[in-house]
Amino acid sequence: MAGFVRISVDVPGLVAAIVGYLNDPRPDRNAHHPHLLSDDIEQALGLTQDLLECLVLDGVSHADDVEPLVAHLVAYGAGPGHHGDTASLS
């Protein structure tokens, strides 16, 4: 049945939206980028607010750095067992 379902992702658009988020200097950037913080994107791709905030803290700010992440998310999505929570290492 998997051959009957196809999900299309605008990869350049998603990369540009993430880069816009990462370079937004406003402390309330989440309020200005609700399209990236939607439940649909989190469930389909595994792109969470926590992940975006980690990218900000790591100083990621260029499309060249974001493109491999988006390629991975598109290829593998949230993966089996994803519940929107970070995994415990203990």
N, C-alpha and C positions, 0 to 999 in steps of 0.2 A: 504494500500500500504506500510505502514511502515515495515511490515514483510519481504519485498523483499530487503530491503537495510540494509546492515550491515557494520559498519565502525570498523576496527580493530585498536587498539592502543597498541603499545608496552609499557606497563606501566613501567616495570623496566627500559627500555631504556630511556623513557621520564624522569623518576625520576633521573636517573644518569646524563642525559644531563642538567637538571635544577640544580642539585647539582654542576656539573662542572662549570656552569655559575656563581652560587653564590659564589663559592670558587676561581674564577679567579681574581687574584689581579690586573690585568691590567686595567688602566682607560678606555681603548678602548675595553672592553670585548665584546661589541655588535658586533664589527667587526669580532670577533673570534667565534661567536656562531650564525651565520645567520640562521641555521636550526631551532632555537627556536623562531626566530623573523619573521618567514614567515607569509604571509597573510593567508595561508591555516590553520596553527595551530591556528591563532587568530580567524578565522571565525568558525572553527569546535569546538574548545575547549574554546575559550575566554582567552587564554594565551597571554597576551600583554606584551610589553616592560615595560609599567608602573607597571604592577603587578610584574614582575621580579625585577625591581628596588626597589619596596617597600619591597620585601623579602630581598634584599641586605641591605637596610637601617635598617630593623628590626633585622639583624644579623642572619637570618636563614642560616644554613650551613650544616645540616645533613639530610640524606635521611628520617629518622624517622619523621622529621618535614615537609618534602615535600610530602610524600606519601598520607596523608589525602587530601591535596590540589589537587593532581593529581586524586585521586579517585573521588573527587567532580566534577572536570572538565570533567572527562570521563563520569560520571553518568548524568550530567546536561548540559554539553557543554556550549556554549555561551548563550544559552537561548533565548527565544523570545524577540525581540526588541533590541538585541545587535547590536550596530553599531560601536563598537571599541572605543567608547567615554566613559569617566567616567560620571556617573550620577550626576546631580546637586542636592544638598540637599536643595536648597532654593525653 
